[in-house]
Structure formats: structure tokens, C-alpha cells
Amino acid sequence: TNKNYGYRRVVGELRNQGYCVTKKKVQRIMQKLALQVTSFTRKSRKYSSYKGKVGTVAPNRIRRRFNTYIPHQKITTDTTEFKYYEINAKGQMTMHKLYLDPFMDMCNCEIISYGIDRHPSAKNVMDALEKAIVITSDCKYRRTFHSDQGWAYQMKAYTYCLKEERIFQSMSRKGNCHDNAVMENFFGLLKQEIYYGVTYYSYDELKLEIERYIKYYNEHRMKEKLGWISSVQYRLKLLAA
């Protein structure tokens, strides 16, 4: 079991293994054994890629209707930043940043593609977008790709790519993070479980840990809204139905 599993998630795992237990019993045992989640949490300044109207602003087609039972129909994306530190030959520590651009399937909260770079990068976003388009091309319904109004999503190359594939583009309203709550939730979990309270001393170290977490999040991290199974398990279950 992962160190960040609270008693509810432990109950879900035990029930998946065939054990019939109550939440209160598991909570009591975990308290007795000092197994409560102790991940460090803090509020940090949210990265904003909003630069005003620099291209095409799409309407909010999603309108917080995040739920769907159709894999690859509704996709969302956003950008977030992380800090890491490097020590030079003189022993001086300098701060640097890493940027993550993931694309998530709203059906099962699976991260279907992502890019990681040292700078906010149009290429990073476009490479991840193209991978997401290929992966979701099996959807029988017209797809919708959602984002905020960040400069990268207003680019001609980005909007043209979606139009060429007959994909609807949707954008959150300006300054309204709740219009993309599913991605905000993922960023919160990611940073709470591997980032806050931890200092990374190289780009490669931080990048590797983010990649490891995304694999764990997709394949192993149980989600209550999915019936206490992972994103990949839920997708395979839908496809088998």
C-alpha cells in the first residue's frame, strides 16, 4: 500500500482483495499503528500562463460537465510548474523551474500524454497534444479538448491542429480555476504526494519522480469516483463491457 493511502483508500484496497471490513475499524487500526497520512501540504503560487488575448479564445463547451462514460471523448489540459535546485562549483545554490503539460481523459482521470521541459514551451505543448490526438483517435464520438486561456492554447498551431482533426476546442472562463477542476485536483495530488516538503537537486531527479508518479497514478492509484480501482483498470472495464 502506498504511504499516502488514507483509511478510505485502504478500505477500498482490502475490499478489492475480498476482505469485508468497515471504515471505522480500519481507521482505528491505522491510528493505533501510527499509519496516518503525514504528507506535507502547503499553498503555493499557482503558475499562470494567461497573457491576455494573444490568439483565438474558444467558448467554454465543457461548462463543468466533467463526467462521461465514453473513453477519449473529453480531454483536458493545463500547465504547472515545479522548483528544483542546483549547487555550483562554488557551493552556491540556484533555483530553477520545471514545467509539466499533461493531457487527461475526463472519463477515468487517466493522464494519456504529457510533456516536461525546463521552460514554458510551445513545442512541449504541441508534442503532448499530438500524442493525445493519436491516442484518442479511436473515439467514435466527436472529441472535445478543454483548457484554460493560456497563451499556448490560443496559438494558431494549437487551434489549427484541433480543427484539422474536427475536435471541438473548449476553454475555461478567464480566472476561473473551477472550470478545470479535474486537472487542478490532479496537480494538487501530485504535489502533495511527491513535491511539497521535498527538495530536488536536479532537473533529471525531479523529472524522473514526476514520470514515476504519473505511471503510478494511472495504473495503481485507486480513485473513489471510479469505484476504488485505478484509471487504467476502469478504462479496461468499460471497454470490456
Beta strands, then each sheet from edge to edge (+ up, - down):
strand 1: 74-77
strand 2: 80-87
strand 3: 93-105
strand 4: 110-117
strand 5: 144-147
strand 6: 168-171
sheet 1: 2+ 3- 1+ 5+ 6+
sheet 2: 2+ 3- 4+
end
